[in-house]
Amino acid sequence: MRSCKLICGFVFVFVIVCMGGHPAFAARDSITYAIDSEFASMERYSSTQVFANNLWMIIGDGVVRRNHETLKHEPSLAESWKQIDDVTWEFKIRPGVKFHNGNEMTAESVRFTIMDLIMNPEYKNPSQGYFKWIKEIQVPDKYTFRIITDGPYPMVLDQMCFLTPYDPAYVKEKGFAYLHENPVGTGPYKFVKWERGSRLEVVKNKDYWEPGVGHVEKIIFRIIPELSTRVAELRSGGVDLIGDVDPDKIEQIKSDKNLKVLSGPIARTIFYQFDSFGRASKTPVMDKRVRQAIWHAIDREAIVKNLLGGYGQVANAACNPFLFGYDPNIKGLAYDPEKAKALLKEAGYENGFEIDMWQYYQIQNLFNQAAMDMLAQVGIKVKLHDYRGNIGQLLKVRNTGKITGIGNFGWGTSFSFDADAALPQWFFKSDSKCYAPDDQIDAWLHEARVSTKPERRLELYRMAQQRIVDEVYWMPLFYKDQINAAHKDLDVKVMPYEYVLLQYAKWLK
């Protein structure tokens, strides 16, 4: 008996050693993905969180999608489409696609999702801005819908990539509020359960309409706010993939032969948004000279060089370089602490002041800690409101007009590489995220949205970006790369639109 125990013990140790100390990777029918914050909601259009959107990439399908290699539009739930005239687009829905509850997805599902849910004023959905260009949706038959726009709109296909339809019967039976915790889509994975603050699980949809999608039986999202804990869990085998890795952790990850780093540039801009018009409260940043002083006081080049270590670059424009409309000629204000002091004195703040700053990402916190020291040198004391691990709550604060002083936000575009997917969401006067309701910028962006002339659209976006800098409504900070880490045997890709392609992820061995 003792010999048997010794042999069994030897076999167990041998297996562990051969696996490189990662016993959790033995059963490779699942992927565990560690993220840094709780999901704000399961309702597709109520949250702009990156990982919430990533979740809907696997439990839902876009009406249209982008090819993962070429990034060009291709069929998804819609088999085909055509533009009938300047304001009419017709789409043909793929027959036989089922929601996870067994009901068929039809053209009415699209109309219902947009017109009865997203655009319903009762719900005050934060995604309404994506679809305000729609005047009407017609459903001539079960598998055909026509979008009638309120004018020419060049971004129709991009927005159809964003749209993942709901089942009308399910919503009518359960109610809209039920969607916030119980999503039903058409995607390759089905929602199973959500343990708030801990984990969320989805399982493979064996009736999925497209072959070759979904290579593991289960995907688990674990909420682990602390990066050091996520890295430790990855190294021990507790998770297979982690997101939001800071550059200073990369060498530690690379030193482990069982792990790999997944990184690349993405269409995301990190910036300071000033409450320039006093929407939340009257503070010193309502004075343009104060906003200029804050910009002059912070050495962005030095912070970004030390913070990102080559995984990003200083931003000067409110647009990301990936987007149509980005102007590389936009110049920011130079680092000049003495100029900052002079501007503060001119504005009547020679003795300084205290200002609120709001954040929700670890990378923002690292930047802000350095920036706060620099601001202190010119007499500005920052009161930091830290929402790391609770992004959803801060988004509610922002969207209800309560961000006092300075909001440190990030904005990335998921399906559209056009400035229309970035600037209107922050500078349309009617948008809940707008803290600088500038009439001129609003007019330029509305014109760019309906113009069919690329040259004119570029000029309008250039003028808008220049005015944002001239008036210092924003202080662009940096364009960051996406950095994830995974077990070396996990084949998974990250895309410029900031998603991890979990629906195609698979174990190599």
VEXDREN-2710 file (C-alpha; in Angstrom, 1 decimal):
% VEXDREN-2710
k/r/px/py/pz
1/MET/0.0/0.0/0.0
2/ARG/2.9/2.4/0.9
3/SER/4.5/1.7/-2.5
4/CYS/1.2/2.4/-4.3
5/LYS/1.0/5.8/-2.5
6/LEU/4.5/6.6/-3.4
7/ILE/3.9/5.8/-7.1
8/CYS/0.7/7.7/-7.2
9/GLY/2.4/10.7/-5.5
10/PHE/5.2/10.5/-8.0
11/VAL/2.8/10.4/-10.9
12/PHE/1.0/13.5/-9.6
13/VAL/4.2/15.5/-9.1
14/PHE/5.4/14.4/-12.6
15/VAL/2.2/15.6/-14.2
16/ILE/2.5/19.0/-12.4
17/VAL/6.1/19.4/-13.4
18/CYS/5.4/18.5/-17.0
19/MET/2.7/21.1/-17.1
20/GLY/5.1/23.8/-15.9
21/GLY/3.5/24.3/-12.6
22/HIS/0.1/25.1/-14.1
23/PRO/-2.3/22.3/-13.0
24/ALA/-5.4/24.3/-13.8
25/PHE/-4.7/23.9/-17.6
26/ALA/-5.3/20.2/-17.5
27/ALA/-9.0/20.4/-18.5
28/ARG/-8.9/22.6/-21.6
29/ASP/-12.6/22.7/-22.4
30/SER/-12.9/26.2/-20.9
31/ILE/-11.2/29.6/-20.8
32/THR/-11.1/31.8/-17.7
33/TYR/-10.6/35.5/-18.5
34/ALA/-9.8/37.9/-15.6
35/ILE/-11.0/41.5/-16.0
36/ASP/-10.5/44.4/-13.7
37/SER/-14.0/45.6/-12.9
38/GLU/-17.5/44.5/-12.3
39/PHE/-20.0/44.5/-15.2
40/ALA/-22.3/47.5/-14.9
41/SER/-25.2/45.8/-16.6
42/MET/-25.9/42.9/-18.9
43/GLU/-28.1/45.2/-21.1
44/ARG/-26.3/45.6/-24.3
45/TYR/-26.9/49.3/-24.8
46/SER/-26.7/50.6/-21.3
47/SER/-23.0/50.3/-20.8
48/THR/-19.9/51.4/-22.8
49/GLN/-17.5/49.2/-20.8
50/VAL/-15.0/47.4/-23.1
51/PHE/-15.4/44.0/-21.5
52/ALA/-19.2/44.3/-21.5
53/ASN/-19.0/45.0/-25.3
54/ASN/-16.6/42.0/-25.5
55/LEU/-19.2/39.9/-23.8
56/TRP/-21.8/40.8/-26.3
57/MET/-19.4/39.8/-29.1
58/ILE/-19.9/36.2/-28.0
59/ILE/-23.5/36.2/-26.7
60/GLY/-24.8/38.3/-29.6
61/ASP/-24.2/38.9/-33.3
62/GLY/-24.0/42.2/-35.2
63/VAL/-26.3/42.7/-38.1
64/VAL/-23.1/43.4/-40.0
65/ARG/-19.6/42.7/-38.8
66/ARG/-16.0/43.5/-39.8
67/ASN/-13.7/40.9/-41.2
68/HIS/-11.1/40.1/-38.6
69/GLU/-8.3/40.2/-41.1
70/THR/-9.2/43.0/-43.5
71/LEU/-11.5/45.0/-41.2
72/LYS/-13.9/45.4/-44.1
73/HIS/-17.7/45.0/-43.6
74/GLU/-19.1/41.5/-44.3
75/PRO/-22.4/39.7/-43.7
76/SER/-23.4/38.5/-40.3
77/LEU/-27.1/38.4/-39.3
78/ALA/-27.8/40.3/-42.5
79/GLU/-26.9/38.2/-45.5
80/SER/-26.9/41.2/-47.9
81/TRP/-27.8/44.9/-48.1
82/LYS/-28.0/47.6/-50.6
83/GLN/-28.4/51.4/-50.7
84/ILE/-31.6/52.3/-52.6
85/ASP/-31.2/56.0/-52.5
86/ASP/-29.5/58.7/-50.3
87/VAL/-31.7/58.0/-47.3
88/THR/-32.8/54.4/-47.8
89/TRP/-30.9/51.2/-47.0
90/GLU/-32.4/47.7/-47.3
91/PHE/-31.1/44.7/-45.4
92/LYS/-31.9/41.0/-45.9
93/ILE/-31.8/38.9/-42.7
94/ARG/-30.4/35.4/-42.6
95/PRO/-33.3/33.0/-42.2
96/GLY/-33.3/30.4/-39.4
97/VAL/-31.1/32.2/-36.8
98/LYS/-32.4/31.5/-33.3
99/PHE/-32.2/33.4/-30.1
100/HIS/-30.9/31.4/-27.2
101/ASN/-34.5/30.9/-26.0
102/GLY/-35.4/29.2/-29.3
103/ASN/-37.3/32.1/-30.9
104/GLU/-36.3/33.1/-34.4
105/MET/-34.5/36.3/-35.1
106/THR/-36.3/38.3/-37.8
107/ALA/-36.3/41.8/-39.3
108/GLU/-38.8/42.8/-36.6
109/SER/-36.1/42.0/-34.0
110/VAL/-34.0/44.8/-35.5
111/ARG/-36.8/47.3/-35.7
112/PHE/-37.9/46.6/-32.2
113/THR/-34.4/46.8/-30.7
114/ILE/-33.7/50.2/-32.2
115/MET/-37.1/52.0/-32.3
116/ASP/-38.9/50.5/-29.2
117/LEU/-35.9/50.1/-26.9
118/ILE/-32.8/52.1/-27.7
119/MET/-34.7/55.2/-29.0
120/ASN/-37.5/54.9/-26.5
121/PRO/-37.4/58.1/-24.4
122/GLU/-38.7/56.3/-21.4
123/TYR/-35.5/54.3/-21.0
124/LYS/-33.1/57.2/-21.6
125/ASN/-30.6/54.8/-23.1
126/PRO/-27.0/56.2/-23.3
127/SER/-26.7/54.5/-26.8
128/GLN/-29.4/56.7/-28.4
129/GLY/-26.7/58.9/-29.9
130/TYR/-25.6/56.1/-32.2
131/PHE/-29.0/55.9/-33.9
132/LYS/-30.5/59.4/-33.9
133/TRP/-29.9/59.5/-37.6
134/ILE/-32.7/57.0/-38.2
135/LYS/-36.0/58.5/-39.1
136/GLU/-37.9/55.2/-39.6
137/ILE/-37.5/51.5/-40.0
138/GLN/-39.8/49.6/-42.3
139/VAL/-40.4/45.8/-42.2
140/PRO/-42.0/44.8/-45.5
141/ASP/-41.5/41.1/-44.8
142/LYS/-40.2/38.7/-42.2
143/TYR/-36.6/38.8/-43.4
144/THR/-36.3/42.4/-44.8
145/PHE/-36.0/45.7/-43.1
146/ARG/-35.4/49.2/-44.5
147/ILE/-33.8/52.0/-42.7
148/ILE/-34.9/55.5/-43.6
149/THR/-32.4/58.1/-42.5
150/ASP/-33.2/61.8/-41.7
151/GLY/-30.5/62.7/-44.3
152/PRO/-27.5/61.2/-46.0
153/TYR/-25.5/59.2/-43.5
154/PRO/-22.2/57.5/-44.4
155/MET/-21.9/55.4/-41.3
156/VAL/-24.9/53.1/-41.7
157/LEU/-22.9/49.9/-42.0
158/ASP/-20.6/50.8/-39.0
159/GLN/-23.7/51.2/-36.8
160/MET/-25.1/48.0/-38.0
161/CYS/-21.9/46.3/-36.7
162/PHE/-22.7/47.7/-33.3
163/LEU/-26.3/46.6/-33.3
164/THR/-27.0/43.2/-31.8
165/PRO/-30.8/42.5/-31.8
166/TYR/-33.0/41.5/-29.0
167/ASP/-35.9/39.1/-29.1
168/PRO/-39.1/41.2/-28.9
169/ALA/-41.2/38.4/-27.4
170/TYR/-38.7/37.9/-24.6
171/VAL/-38.5/41.6/-23.8
172/LYS/-42.3/42.0/-23.8
173/GLU/-42.7/39.0/-21.5
174/LYS/-39.9/39.8/-19.0
175/GLY/-39.7/43.6/-19.2
176/PHE/-36.8/45.8/-20.2
177/ALA/-35.4/45.9/-16.6
178/TYR/-35.0/42.1/-16.7
179/LEU/-32.4/42.5/-19.5
180/HIS/-29.9/44.1/-17.1
181/GLU/-29.3/40.8/-15.5
182/ASN/-30.6/38.2/-17.9
183/PRO/-29.4/38.7/-21.5
184/VAL/-30.5/36.6/-24.5
185/GLY/-28.8/36.9/-27.8
186/THR/-28.0/34.9/-30.9
187/GLY/-24.3/34.4/-30.4
188/PRO/-22.0/31.4/-30.2
189/TYR/-22.2/31.4/-26.4
190/LYS/-25.2/31.6/-24.0
191/PHE/-25.4/33.4/-20.7
192/VAL/-25.6/31.1/-17.7
193/LYS/-25.1/33.0/-14.5
194/TRP/-23.6/36.2/-13.1
195/GLU/-22.3/36.3/-9.5
196/ARG/-21.9/40.0/-8.9
197/GLY/-18.4/41.1/-8.0
198/SER/-17.1/37.6/-8.6
199/ARG/-17.7/35.9/-12.0
200/LEU/-19.9/35.5/-15.0
201/GLU/-20.2/32.3/-17.1
202/VAL/-21.3/31.5/-20.6
203/VAL/-21.6/28.2/-22.3
204/LYS/-21.3/27.1/-26.0
205/ASN/-24.4/27.5/-28.1
206/LYS/-24.6/24.1/-29.8
207/ASP/-27.3/25.4/-32.2
208/TYR/-25.3/28.4/-33.4
209/TRP/-25.9/29.2/-37.0
210/GLU/-22.2/29.6/-38.2
211/PRO/-19.9/26.6/-38.2
212/GLY/-16.4/26.8/-36.9
213/VAL/-17.1/29.3/-34.1
214/GLY/-16.8/28.5/-30.4
215/HIS/-13.9/26.1/-29.7
216/VAL/-14.4/25.7/-25.9
217/GLU/-17.4/24.6/-23.9
218/LYS/-17.3/27.4/-21.4
219/ILE/-15.9/30.9/-20.9
220/ILE/-15.7/32.3/-17.5
221/PHE/-15.1/36.0/-16.7
222/ARG/-13.6/36.6/-13.3
223/ILE/-13.6/40.0/-11.7
224/ILE/-10.2/40.7/-10.2
225/PRO/-9.6/44.4/-9.7
226/GLU/-6.0/44.3/-8.6
227/LEU/-3.5/43.8/-11.5
228/SER/-0.9/42.1/-9.3
229/THR/-3.6/39.5/-8.3
230/ARG/-4.5/39.0/-11.9
231/VAL/-0.9/38.3/-12.8
232/ALA/-0.5/36.0/-9.9
233/GLU/-3.6/34.1/-10.9
234/LEU/-2.3/33.8/-14.5
235/ARG/1.0/32.5/-13.3
236/SER/-0.5/29.9/-11.0
237/GLY/-3.1/28.7/-13.6
238/GLY/-6.1/30.1/-11.8
239/VAL/-7.0/32.0/-15.0
240/ASP/-5.9/31.6/-18.6
241/LEU/-6.2/35.2/-19.9
242/ILE/-6.0/38.6/-18.2
243/GLY/-6.8/42.1/-19.5
244/ASP/-5.6/45.6/-18.8
245/VAL/-2.0/44.8/-18.1
246/ASP/0.2/47.8/-17.3
247/PRO/3.6/48.1/-19.1
248/ASP/5.6/47.7/-15.9
249/LYS/4.3/44.1/-15.6
250/ILE/5.3/43.0/-19.0
251/GLU/8.8/41.8/-18.2
252/GLN/7.5/39.8/-15.2
253/ILE/5.1/38.1/-17.6
254/LYS/7.6/37.5/-20.3
255/SER/10.0/35.9/-17.8
256/ASP/7.5/33.0/-17.3
257/LYS/8.0/30.5/-20.1
258/ASN/4.3/29.4/-19.8
259/LEU/2.9/32.9/-20.6
260/LYS/2.8/35.4/-23.5
261/VAL/1.9/39.0/-23.9
262/LEU/-0.8/40.0/-26.4
263/SER/-0.6/43.7/-27.4
264/GLY/-1.2/46.1/-30.2
265/PRO/-2.4/49.7/-30.9
266/ILE/-6.2/50.3/-30.5
267/ALA/-8.6/53.1/-31.3
268/ARG/-8.7/54.5/-27.8
269/THR/-7.8/58.0/-26.5
270/ILE/-7.2/58.9/-22.8
271/PHE/-8.0/62.5/-21.9
272/TYR/-9.0/65.0/-19.3
273/GLN/-12.5/66.4/-19.8
274/PHE/-13.0/69.8/-18.1
275/ASP/-16.4/70.9/-16.8
276/SER/-15.8/74.0/-18.9
277/PHE/-19.4/75.3/-18.8
278/GLY/-20.1/74.5/-15.1
279/ARG/-22.6/71.7/-15.8
280/ALA/-21.8/70.0/-12.5
281/SER/-20.7/73.0/-10.5
282/LYS/-18.9/76.3/-10.7
283/THR/-15.2/75.7/-10.4
284/PRO/-12.0/77.4/-11.5
285/VAL/-11.8/75.2/-14.7
286/MET/-14.7/77.3/-16.2
287/ASP/-11.9/79.9/-16.9
288/LYS/-10.0/79.0/-20.1
289/ARG/-6.8/80.4/-18.6
290/VAL/-7.0/77.8/-15.8
291/ARG/-7.5/75.0/-18.2
292/GLN/-4.5/76.2/-20.2
293/ALA/-2.5/76.4/-17.0
294/ILE/-3.3/72.8/-16.1
295/TRP/-2.1/71.7/-19.6
296/HIS/1.1/73.7/-19.3
297/ALA/1.8/72.3/-15.8
298/ILE/1.8/68.6/-16.8
299/ASP/4.8/67.1/-18.6
300/ARG/2.8/64.6/-20.7
301/GLU/5.9/63.5/-22.7
302/ALA/7.8/62.5/-19.5
303/ILE/4.9/60.7/-17.9
304/VAL/3.9/58.8/-21.0
305/LYS/7.5/57.7/-21.7
306/ASN/7.9/56.4/-18.2
307/LEU/4.4/55.0/-17.8
308/LEU/3.8/53.3/-21.2
309/GLY/7.3/52.2/-22.0
310/GLY/6.6/52.3/-25.7
311/TYR/3.1/50.8/-25.5
312/GLY/1.4/54.1/-26.5
313/GLN/2.1/57.7/-27.4
314/VAL/1.2/61.2/-26.4
315/ALA/-2.1/62.5/-27.8
316/ASN/-2.7/66.0/-29.0
317/ALA/-6.0/65.6/-30.9
318/ALA/-9.3/64.5/-29.6
319/CYS/-9.4/61.9/-32.4
320/ASN/-7.4/58.6/-32.4
321/PRO/-5.0/58.0/-35.4
322/PHE/-7.1/55.0/-36.4
323/LEU/-10.1/57.1/-37.2
324/PHE/-11.0/58.8/-40.5
325/GLY/-10.9/62.5/-39.6
326/TYR/-7.9/62.4/-37.3
327/ASP/-5.6/65.4/-37.9
328/PRO/-1.9/64.8/-37.2
329/ASN/-1.2/68.5/-37.4
330/ILE/-3.1/69.4/-34.2
331/LYS/-0.6/70.6/-31.7
332/GLY/-1.1/70.6/-27.9
333/LEU/0.3/73.1/-25.4
334/ALA/3.9/72.8/-24.3
335/TYR/5.0/71.8/-20.9
336/ASP/5.8/75.1/-19.2
337/PRO/5.3/75.4/-15.4
338/GLU/6.2/79.1/-15.3
339/LYS/3.6/79.8/-18.0
340/ALA/1.1/77.9/-15.9
341/LYS/1.8/80.0/-12.8
342/ALA/1.5/83.2/-14.9
343/LEU/-1.9/82.1/-16.2
344/LEU/-3.1/81.2/-12.8
345/LYS/-2.1/84.6/-11.5
346/GLU/-3.8/86.3/-14.4
347/ALA/-7.0/84.4/-13.6
348/GLY/-6.9/85.4/-10.0
349/TYR/-5.6/82.1/-8.6
350/GLU/-2.1/83.1/-7.6
351/ASN/-2.4/81.2/-4.3
352/GLY/-3.8/78.1/-6.1
353/PHE/-7.0/76.1/-5.4
354/GLU/-8.3/72.6/-4.9
355/ILE/-10.1/70.8/-7.8
356/ASP/-11.8/67.4/-8.1
357/MET/-10.5/64.7/-10.5
358/TRP/-12.3/61.5/-11.4
359/GLN/-10.8/58.2/-12.6
360/TYR/-11.7/54.6/-13.1
361/TYR/-8.7/52.8/-14.7
362/GLN/-5.4/51.7/-13.2
363/ILE/-3.4/53.3/-16.1
364/GLN/-5.2/56.5/-15.4
365/ASN/-4.3/56.4/-11.7
366/LEU/-0.6/55.9/-12.6
367/PHE/-0.7/58.9/-14.9
368/ASN/-2.7/61.0/-12.4
369/GLN/-0.3/60.3/-9.5
370/ALA/2.5/61.9/-11.5
371/ALA/0.3/64.7/-12.9
372/MET/-0.9/65.6/-9.4
373/ASP/2.6/66.1/-8.2
374/MET/3.2/68.4/-11.1
375/LEU/0.0/70.3/-10.5
376/ALA/0.9/70.8/-6.9
377/GLN/4.1/72.5/-8.0
378/VAL/2.0/75.3/-9.5
379/GLY/-0.4/75.5/-6.6
380/ILE/-3.2/73.2/-7.7
381/LYS/-4.3/70.5/-5.2
382/VAL/-6.2/67.6/-6.6
383/LYS/-9.0/65.8/-4.7
384/LEU/-9.0/62.4/-6.4
385/HIS/-12.3/60.4/-6.8
386/ASP/-11.2/56.9/-7.5
387/TYR/-13.7/54.4/-9.1
388/ARG/-11.3/51.7/-10.0
389/GLY/-13.2/48.4/-9.9
390/ASN/-16.5/50.2/-10.1
391/ILE/-16.6/51.7/-13.6
392/GLY/-20.3/51.5/-13.9
393/GLN/-21.0/53.8/-11.0
394/LEU/-18.7/56.5/-12.3
395/LEU/-20.4/56.3/-15.7
396/LYS/-23.7/57.0/-14.0
397/VAL/-22.1/60.0/-12.3
398/ARG/-20.7/61.3/-15.6
399/ASN/-23.9/60.7/-17.6
400/THR/-26.0/62.6/-15.1
401/GLY/-23.9/65.7/-15.2
402/LYS/-22.1/65.3/-11.8
403/ILE/-18.5/65.3/-12.8
404/THR/-17.1/68.3/-11.0
405/GLY/-13.8/69.8/-12.2
406/ILE/-11.8/67.2/-14.2
407/GLY/-12.9/63.8/-15.5
408/ASN/-10.2/61.5/-16.6
409/PHE/-11.9/59.3/-19.3
410/GLY/-11.0/57.0/-22.1
411/TRP/-13.0/56.5/-25.3
412/GLY/-12.4/53.8/-27.9
413/THR/-14.4/52.9/-31.0
414/SER/-15.5/49.3/-31.3
415/PHE/-17.0/49.0/-34.8
416/SER/-16.4/52.3/-36.6
417/PHE/-13.1/53.8/-37.6
418/ASP/-14.6/57.2/-38.2
419/ALA/-14.5/60.4/-36.1
420/ASP/-18.3/60.2/-36.0
421/ALA/-17.9/57.3/-33.6
422/ALA/-16.0/59.5/-31.2
423/LEU/-16.5/63.2/-31.3
424/PRO/-20.4/63.5/-31.4
425/GLN/-20.6/61.2/-28.3
426/TRP/-18.9/63.9/-26.3
427/PHE/-19.6/67.2/-28.1
428/PHE/-23.2/66.9/-29.4
429/LYS/-24.9/69.3/-27.0
430/SER/-27.7/66.8/-26.5
431/ASP/-25.4/63.9/-25.4
432/SER/-25.3/62.9/-21.7
433/LYS/-21.5/62.9/-21.8
434/CYS/-21.2/66.5/-23.1
435/TYR/-19.6/69.0/-20.6
436/ALA/-18.8/71.6/-23.3
437/PRO/-21.9/72.4/-25.3
438/ASP/-20.2/74.5/-27.9
439/ASP/-22.6/75.7/-30.6
440/GLN/-19.9/75.8/-33.3
441/ILE/-18.5/72.3/-32.7
442/ASP/-22.0/70.9/-32.5
443/ALA/-22.9/72.4/-35.9
444/TRP/-19.7/71.1/-37.5
445/LEU/-20.2/67.6/-36.2
446/HIS/-23.8/67.5/-37.3
447/GLU/-22.8/68.6/-40.8
448/ALA/-20.0/66.0/-40.9
449/ARG/-22.5/63.3/-40.0
450/VAL/-24.6/63.9/-43.1
451/SER/-22.1/65.0/-45.6
452/THR/-21.3/62.6/-48.4
453/LYS/-18.1/64.5/-49.4
454/PRO/-15.0/63.0/-47.7
455/GLU/-13.0/66.2/-48.2
456/ARG/-15.6/68.3/-46.5
457/ARG/-16.0/65.8/-43.6
458/LEU/-12.2/65.9/-43.1
459/GLU/-12.2/69.7/-42.9
460/LEU/-15.1/69.7/-40.5
461/TYR/-13.4/67.2/-38.2
462/ARG/-10.2/69.2/-38.4
463/MET/-11.9/72.4/-37.3
464/ALA/-13.7/70.6/-34.5
465/GLN/-10.5/69.1/-33.2
466/GLN/-8.6/72.4/-33.4
467/ARG/-11.4/74.2/-31.5
468/ILE/-11.4/71.5/-28.8
469/VAL/-7.7/72.2/-28.2
470/ASP/-7.9/76.0/-28.6
471/GLU/-10.7/76.2/-26.0
472/VAL/-9.1/73.4/-23.9
473/TYR/-12.4/71.6/-23.5
474/TRP/-10.3/68.5/-23.4
475/MET/-6.7/67.9/-22.6
476/PRO/-5.8/64.8/-24.7
477/LEU/-3.2/62.7/-22.7
478/PHE/-2.2/59.6/-24.6
479/TYR/-3.2/56.9/-27.1
480/LYS/-2.7/53.6/-25.4
481/ASP/-2.0/50.1/-26.7
482/GLN/-4.1/47.2/-25.6
483/ILE/-2.0/44.8/-23.4
484/ASN/-3.3/41.4/-22.4
485/ALA/-1.5/38.3/-21.3
486/ALA/-2.3/34.6/-21.7
487/HIS/-1.1/31.1/-21.3
488/LYS/1.3/30.3/-24.2
489/ASP/-0.9/27.5/-25.5
490/LEU/-4.0/29.7/-25.8
491/ASP/-4.5/30.8/-29.4
492/VAL/-6.4/34.1/-29.1
493/LYS/-6.3/37.4/-31.0
494/VAL/-6.8/41.0/-30.0
495/MET/-8.1/43.5/-32.5
496/PRO/-7.7/47.3/-33.1
497/TYR/-11.3/47.8/-32.0
498/GLU/-10.2/46.6/-28.6
499/TYR/-11.8/43.2/-28.4
500/VAL/-10.4/39.8/-27.5
501/LEU/-11.8/37.4/-30.1
502/LEU/-13.0/34.8/-27.5
503/GLN/-15.4/33.2/-30.0
504/TYR/-12.4/32.0/-32.0
505/ALA/-10.0/31.3/-29.1
506/LYS/-8.8/27.7/-28.7
507/TRP/-6.2/25.7/-27.0
508/LEU/-3.3/24.6/-29.2
509/LYS/-2.5/21.6/-27.1
END
